[in-house]
Amino acid sequence: MDRIATPTESPRPAKRGPHANRLRARRDILSLGLGVAVLWALLASNDVVESFFAWSRAHEEWQADELLACAAVLTAAIAAFAARRWADATRESAQRRRAEARLQEIVEHIPEGVVRDDLDGRVVFANNRFVEMFGLDRTELPDATIATYVAPQWREQLRDRHDRRMRGEDVATLFEYEGQRKDGTQFPAEADVVAVLDADGNRIGTQSIIRDLTERKRREAHSTRLAELIDKSLNEIYVFDTETLRFEYVNEGGRRNLGYTAAALRSMTPLDLKPDLDANALAKLLHPLRQRTQDEVTFETDHLRCDGSRYPVRAHLQLTEHGGRTSFVALILDITESRRAAGERAELEDSLRQAQKMDAVGRLAGGVAHDFNNLLTVISVCGRMLQRRLPPDEKLTVQLDRILEASARAARLTAQLLAFSRQQVIQPRALDLGASVTATIRLLERVIGEDIQMVTDLSSGLGRVVADPGQIDQVLMNLAVNARDAMASDGTLTFATRNFEMDPDFVATHPGSRAGRYVLLSVSDTGHGMSPEVVSRAFEPFFTTKSEGNGTGLGLAMVYGIVKQHDGYIEVVSEPLQGSSFLVYLPRLDALGDVPCSPVVETLSEPSSSAAAVRGVETVLVAEDEGPLLELVVEIMTEAGYRVLHGPSPQDSLDAARTHDGQIDLLLTDVVMPGLNGPALAEKVRERHPDIRVLFMSGYSGQLLSNQGVVAPDVAILTKPFEGEELLRRVRGTLDVAQQFARPRPATEKRDRESLTWTACGDHEEDSW
């Protein structure tokens, strides 16, 4: 049955209420007045009075004066009663008016719209909120109907509901529909409708409370969207009971990752998913949340899928309250990829640390080799001088031979250290790597042995590289010998080449590499392979897995240094019992115009047996910071007939050149010297002696001649340690080349020479300064 609403306003007067009470009070007062008037009229009549007194004397009950007094009291009482009834009626009427005013004010200011209509659906009352909600004006209310504030698609249905309610049918009081404002815009609304009855219980209309649902619908849509996002999240989200620990909710991400259905999960607890946690361990994790000493608990564990597989997760637990109920909420992150990335990052960091260690060791080795080369030069030159001066049958010659042999071995060791430290002097040129492999294999056939099969897989259309041919031969020889030692009999050694392009993905996973186009040389064997620990140290100097006496541990270190000095990259791919592959990447040339020139100074003839062929009378300026070596060079040059200028330090040698009045034909200088290095000294000397030729002596480049010791082809280099004959031959060769290609020039002409010796390029010759 519909609720009956007491109307605050009605389309016609009712028979009850304050107005009816006032009428009843007026009737009572009028009746009382008429009664008093009749009484006094009777008392005023003599006949009546006499009759009354006669009657009272007959009964001897009332005296006349008593009867009059009684009548007066009765009249006063009736008058007082009537006055009190009038006052009560007036006060009650005022209270009712104030209550109605307050109720009207409340109705006008409540946040919902209130509207009352009659039997025909015409609006007879509406509060302010209703008027504002639908954008109406109060002057429009008398003509307003359902069509005024209901969207067209809902009007027929709501009119039917109104008519059915007026007929007394059972109609739902609460429903939703679309409202329509005066400007035509529509919005979701909710109406709570009841029938209005008159005093006799007749239905005279309806009263509705209307709510604008726009904000609620927005919140519901947002909540629905949020719930969908949570349910569709790739992360796992669980809600479980604080006491039983049974799951109350598991999102789709959790169901998908675990492989369980929602029904199956409702009978499970976190312990069913975490094989590494028992009840006690889980209780300890949840204890701070239960005691509210922590807002969140985070830990890592493994989750167990329905198929029995496991995967690592990071769990974030919280205690939440909703609707008066507390639950645990768990956000689970699958950290499989992050752990893999962390492992890769650790590997990259290890590779970077290894590269930094190799660089530091290389610097140390280069510095030691520089000083050691100076000492070896003195030992070797002095030994050769003594060897020439002693008689052939002298017993000391045996010991002297041993000294020279040890010196030669030390020189080879030093050369290997310089190769590893990338500080040896190299002179690269355009090179066909495939041709180098083919040529080297012919030499390796006798070194490797017949029980090892050598296979080549050389790509056609292979690009060329810029490299020092001798250094590439060293790389091939060392890798081949290393592979032979790793294989038993009947092994296979494979040389392969192909073009390769390093993309950003390759560079990101190979520290030390640089993007670009390369030629890839791979040397693979079928040997016993290497463990990851051995692979990480493979290029360290003096590290070897060979037995004592079967290797110095410098072969692969030298390979590493040569590749790095050629701006290349090298890596090892190996596993125990799976063989090893050394992959060498060298930058590729794209055009013939990039081919460097070949130096004439490197193609001098073999040493002559004639002592006169290496003698001279020219003036030579010598600069060397190592005292014993300086004295030895001066002695050799002086004995060969040269006039030698020198000083105990580079600055002293410069002072000697500045104070010398005659011509200085050649500057013989070390490259690395304290205070004033060789190239800087050459520039300063040429300010006074512009035609002077320069021959550098170098144990290692020290990156002074050019980047990474790669010198221009027209720079003359005498590599330490050297023999006395080699020194004289190179001095003579540098002077002879200068004289052969010297051209007449005015005595006053000063030329800016940026290069130091002449070079031959291609099929023509030019004087390059």
VENCORTA-V581446 format. One record per backbone hydrogen bond with DSSP energy under -1.0 kcal/mol. NH is the residue of the N-H (numbers start at 1). CO is the residue of the C=O. If there is no record, write none. Layout:
BEGIN
NH:CO / NH:CO
END
This chain:
BEGIN
5:195 / 21:17 / 22:18 / 23:19 / 24:20 / 25:21 / 26:22 / 27:23 / 28:24 / 29:25 / 30:26 / 31:27 / 32:28 / 33:29 / 34:30 / 35:31 / 36:32 / 37:33 / 38:34 / 39:35 / 40:36 / 41:37 / 42:38 / 43:39 / 44:40 / 49:45 / 50:46 / 51:47 / 52:48 / 53:49 / 54:50 / 55:51 / 56:52 / 57:53 / 58:54 / 59:55 / 60:56 / 61:56 / 67:63 / 68:64 / 69:65 / 70:66 / 71:67 / 72:68 / 73:69 / 74:70 / 75:71 / 76:72 / 77:73 / 78:74 / 79:75 / 80:76 / 81:77 / 82:78 / 83:79 / 84:80 / 85:81 / 86:82 / 87:83 / 88:84 / 89:85 / 90:86 / 91:87 / 92:88 / 93:89 / 94:90 / 95:91 / 96:92 / 97:93 / 98:94 / 99:95 / 100:96 / 101:97 / 102:98 / 103:99 / 104:100 / 105:101 / 106:102 / 107:103 / 108:104 / 109:105 / 110:106 / 113:210 / 115:208 / 116:125 / 117:206 / 118:122 / 121:118 / 123:144 / 124:116 / 125:116 / 127:114 / 131:127 / 132:128 / 133:129 / 134:130 / 136:131 / 140:137 / 141:138 / 144:141 / 148:145 / 151:178 / 154:151 / 158:154 / 159:155 / 160:156 / 161:157 / 162:158 / 163:159 / 164:160 / 165:161 / 166:162 / 167:163 / 168:165 / 169:164 / 175:191 / 177:189 / 179:187 / 180:149 / 181:185 / 182:134 / 184:181 / 187:179 / 189:177 / 190:211 / 191:175 / 192:209 / 193:173 / 194:207 / 196:205 / 198:202 / 201:198 / 204:196 / 206:117 / 207:194 / 208:115 / 209:192 / 210:113 / 211:190 / 213:188 / 217:213 / 218:214 / 219:215 / 220:216 / 221:217 / 222:218 / 223:219 / 224:220 / 225:221 / 226:222 / 227:223 / 228:224 / 229:225 / 230:226 / 231:227 / 232:228 / 236:332 / 238:330 / 239:249 / 240:328 / 241:246 / 247:268 / 248:239 / 249:239 / 251:237 / 252:231 / 255:251 / 256:252 / 257:253 / 258:254 / 259:255 / 265:261 / 266:262 / 268:265 / 272:269 / 273:270 / 274:270 / 277:274 / 282:278 / 283:279 / 284:280 / 285:281 / 286:282 / 287:283 / 290:286 / 291:287 / 293:288 / 294:288 / 297:317 / 299:315 / 301:313 / 303:311 / 304:273 / 305:309 / 306:258 / 308:305 / 311:303 / 313:301 / 314:333 / 315:299 / 316:331 / 317:297 / 318:329 / 320:327 / 322:325 / 325:322 / 327:320 / 328:240 / 329:318 / 330:238 / 331:316 / 332:236 / 333:314 / 335:312 / 339:335 / 340:336 / 341:337 / 342:338 / 343:339 / 344:340 / 345:341 / 346:342 / 347:343 / 348:344 / 349:345 / 350:346 / 351:347 / 352:348 / 353:349 / 354:350 / 355:351 / 356:352 / 357:353 / 358:354 / 359:355 / 360:356 / 361:357 / 362:358 / 363:359 / 364:360 / 365:361 / 366:362 / 367:363 / 368:364 / 369:365 / 370:366 / 371:367 / 372:368 / 373:369 / 374:370 / 375:371 / 376:372 / 377:373 / 378:374 / 379:375 / 380:376 / 381:377 / 382:378 / 383:379 / 384:380 / 385:381 / 386:382 / 387:383 / 388:384 / 389:385 / 390:386 / 394:391 / 397:394 / 398:395 / 400:396 / 401:397 / 402:398 / 403:399 / 404:400 / 405:401 / 406:402 / 407:403 / 408:404 / 409:405 / 410:406 / 411:407 / 412:408 / 413:409 / 414:410 / 415:411 / 416:412 / 417:413 / 418:414 / 419:415 / 420:416 / 421:417 / 423:418 / 426:709 / 429:467 / 431:465 / 436:432 / 437:433 / 438:434 / 439:435 / 440:436 / 441:437 / 442:438 / 444:440 / 445:441 / 448:444 / 453:491 / 455:493 / 457:495 / 459:497 / 465:431 / 467:429 / 472:468 / 473:469 / 474:470 / 475:471 / 476:472 / 477:473 / 478:474 / 479:475 / 480:476 / 481:477 / 482:478 / 483:479 / 484:480 / 485:481 / 487:484 / 490:451 / 493:453 / 494:524 / 495:455 / 496:522 / 497:457 / 498:520 / 500:518 / 502:516 / 507:503 / 508:504 / 509:505 / 513:510 / 516:502 / 518:500 / 519:586 / 520:498 / 521:584 / 522:496 / 523:582 / 524:494 / 525:580 / 528:486 / 535:531 / 536:532 / 538:535 / 540:537 / 542:553 / 543:540 / 550:547 / 558:554 / 559:555 / 560:556 / 561:557 / 562:558 / 563:559 / 564:560 / 565:561 / 566:562 / 567:564 / 568:563 / 569:585 / 571:583 / 573:581 / 575:579 / 577:528 / 578:575 / 581:573 / 582:523 / 583:571 / 584:521 / 585:569 / 586:519 / 588:517 / 589:464 / 594:591 / 595:592 / 603:600 / 614:611 / 615:612 / 616:640 / 620:643 / 621:666 / 622:645 / 623:668 / 630:626 / 631:627 / 632:628 / 633:629 / 634:630 / 635:631 / 636:632 / 637:633 / 638:634 / 639:635 / 640:636 / 641:638 / 642:637 / 643:618 / 645:620 / 653:649 / 654:650 / 655:651 / 656:652 / 657:653 / 658:654 / 659:655 / 665:619 / 666:619 / 667:693 / 668:621 / 669:695 / 670:623 / 671:697 / 676:674 / 678:671 / 681:677 / 682:678 / 683:679 / 684:680 / 685:681 / 686:682 / 688:685 / 689:685 / 692:689 / 693:665 / 695:667 / 696:716 / 697:669 / 698:718 / 701:423 / 704:701 / 709:706 / 710:707 / 711:426 / 711:709 / 715:712 / 718:696 / 720:698 / 727:723 / 728:724 / 729:725 / 730:726 / 731:727 / 732:728 / 733:729 / 734:730 / 735:731 / 736:732 / 737:733 / 738:734 / 739:735 / 740:736 / 741:737 / 749:746 / 753:751 / 755:769 / 757:714 / 764:761
END
